[in-house]
Amino acid sequence: MSKKIGLHIGGRRFDVDVEEKFAKFLEEQMEKDFNIEGNNDLKVLLQAYVRRNHELYIQNQKIDKILEKMEL
């Protein structure tokens, strides 16, 4: 089953369909990055994108360190 999640960016509404299990997590994360009730400009979108990719970068570094330890 899917759920529709919407966000206003640059005066336009964008809706995405995601799995219901993932929807709650995504909504919580989007509330941290965006104004859920109002409009978000493109700068906010770019900042959120960079922030999330930095988190992925740090996570990948930690995974690589764990894998290196396991190879010893």
C-alpha positions in Angstrom: 0.0 0.0 0.0 1.3 3.5 -0.7 0.8 6.9 0.8 1.0 10.3 -1.0 3.3 12.9 0.6 3.3 16.5 -0.6 5.6 19.5 -0.3 5.4 23.0 -1.7 8.6 24.2 -3.4 8.9 27.4 -5.3 5.2 28.0 -5.2 4.4 24.6 -6.7 3.1 21.5 -4.9 4.9 18.2 -5.5 3.5 14.9 -4.4 5.3 11.6 -4.2 3.9 8.1 -3.6 5.9 6.0 -1.1 5.3 2.8 0.7 3.3 3.2 3.8 6.0 1.8 6.0 8.5 4.3 4.7 6.0 7.2 4.8 6.1 7.9 8.5 10.0 8.0 8.5 10.0 10.3 5.5 7.4 12.6 7.0 9.5 12.9 10.2 12.7 13.7 8.2 10.9 16.2 6.0 9.6 18.0 9.0 13.2 18.6 10.1 14.2 20.0 6.7 11.2 21.8 5.3 8.2 24.0 6.2 5.6 21.3 5.8 2.7 23.8 6.1 4.0 26.4 3.7 6.2 27.1 0.8 9.9 26.3 0.6 12.3 28.1 -1.8 14.9 26.3 -3.9 17.7 27.3 -1.5 16.0 25.3 1.3 15.7 22.3 -1.0 19.4 22.6 -1.9 20.4 22.9 1.8 18.4 19.9 2.7 20.0 17.9 -0.1 23.5 18.8 0.9 22.8 18.1 4.6 21.4 14.6 3.8 24.3 13.8 1.5 26.7 14.8 4.2 25.0 12.5 6.6 25.3 9.7 4.0 29.0 10.5 3.6 29.6 10.2 7.4 27.6 7.0 7.5 29.6 5.5 4.7 32.9 6.4 6.4 31.7 4.7 9.6 30.7 1.6 7.6 34.1 1.5 5.9 35.8 1.7 9.3 33.7 -1.2 10.6 34.5 -3.3 7.4 38.2 -2.6 7.8 38.1 -3.8 11.4 36.3 -7.0 10.3 38.9 -7.8 7.7 41.7 -7.8 10.3 
